[in-house]
């Protein structure tokens, strides 16, 4: 007799694969582009968000267990190195985390998975924030 339950889907499948990641990223940038609460974060980005939408979608796809195309196309890069010259402070880091949490929720990501992803995002964003 086995006591193991059914296997849980990997995070990449649980969010809906590439299409799910793209929906989350699009919602994130739509929120950032439209909500006054994310205005300071928005100013860190170029007027045209399409390149960022593609890049973040590719990165997150790989980061949550999908195909690693982004890493193959950007050898030796990580989010820390990509953002090394961006003036991220605690406020913009918090705005990024809040907008992403809202996007995860709006896209119907299961709450326990969204919380796990959000915790990792908060750690990433906090480590990128600089003082002064």
N, C-alpha and C positions, 0 to 999 in steps of 0.2 A: 504494500500500500504506500502510495506517495502522498506526502503532505504539502508538496510544492503546489502553489497556485499557478494560474496561467502566466506565461511570460508577459511582462509589460513591454509595450513598444518602446523602441529607442526614442529619445527626444525628437530627433529629426522626423521620424514617422509620426510621432504623437502631435506635432504641430502642423502636419499636412505636407511634409516633404518640401521641395523647392517652392511650390505654389504657396504653401502656408507661410514659409519664411518670407517670400515676396510680399504677401498680404500684410504681415507684421511690419516689415520695413516700410512699405508704402504708408501704412497707417501712422507709424512713428513720424515719418517726414511730413505727412499731412498735418498731424497735430503740431509739430514743431513750427510749421509754416503758418499756422492759423491761430494758435493760442497765445494770447499776451503773456501767459505764465512761462512760456518758453522763448520769449523774445531774445533774451541775452544769448541763449544757446544758438538761436537762429543766426545771430550776427557773426558767429564763428564759421559759417558756411558760405559758399559761393551762391550767387543768385540762382544759378541753374543747379538744382538738386539731383538731376537725373544721374550724373556720374556717381554721386554718393549713394544713391539708391541701389545702383548696380553693385558697387563695391561692398557696401554693408550687407546686402543680400548674399553675395558670394561668400564673404567672411563668415556670416552667421550660419550659412548652410554647412560649411566645413566645421565650424566651432561646435555645433550641436550634433555632429555625427554623420553628416551627409557627405557627398563627394567633396574632395579637397582641392577642387579646381582653383580656388582663390589662392591657396598657398603655393600651388604649382606655378601660377602666373606671377606670384610675388615672392620669389625665393628669399628666405632670410628675413622676411617682414613679419611683424606682429602688430597688434593694435597700439602697443606702446611706441614702437619705432615710427609707425605711420603718423601718430599724433605728437611726436616729439617737439615740433615747432608750433603747435597750436596752443594758444594761451587759455588753457583750461583752469578754472578756479573751482572752489567748492560749490558755488552757486550753479555754474554751468554743468558741473558733474552731477549735481542733484537734479537739475532739470532734465538731463539726459536719462537718468534712471527713472524719474517720474513719467516722462513721456513714453519710455519703453514699457514700463509697467502698464500704463494706460493702453498702449497698443496691444500688448499681450492679452489683456482683459477684453478689449474690444474685438479681438480676433478669435475669442473663445478658447484660448489655451487653458487647459485644465488648471485649476487653482494651485494645486500642490506643485505641478511642474512649473507654472508661472512664478511661483514663489522661489523655487530652486534656481531658476534662470535669473530672476531678479536679484537674488543674493549674490550670484556670481557677477552680474552686471554692476552692482553697487561696489563690489570689491575692485573691479577693473576701473570703474570711473573714479573712485576715490584715489587709487594709486596714480592716476593720470593728473589729478588736480595739483596745482602748484600754488604756493602762497607768494604774495608779493608781486 
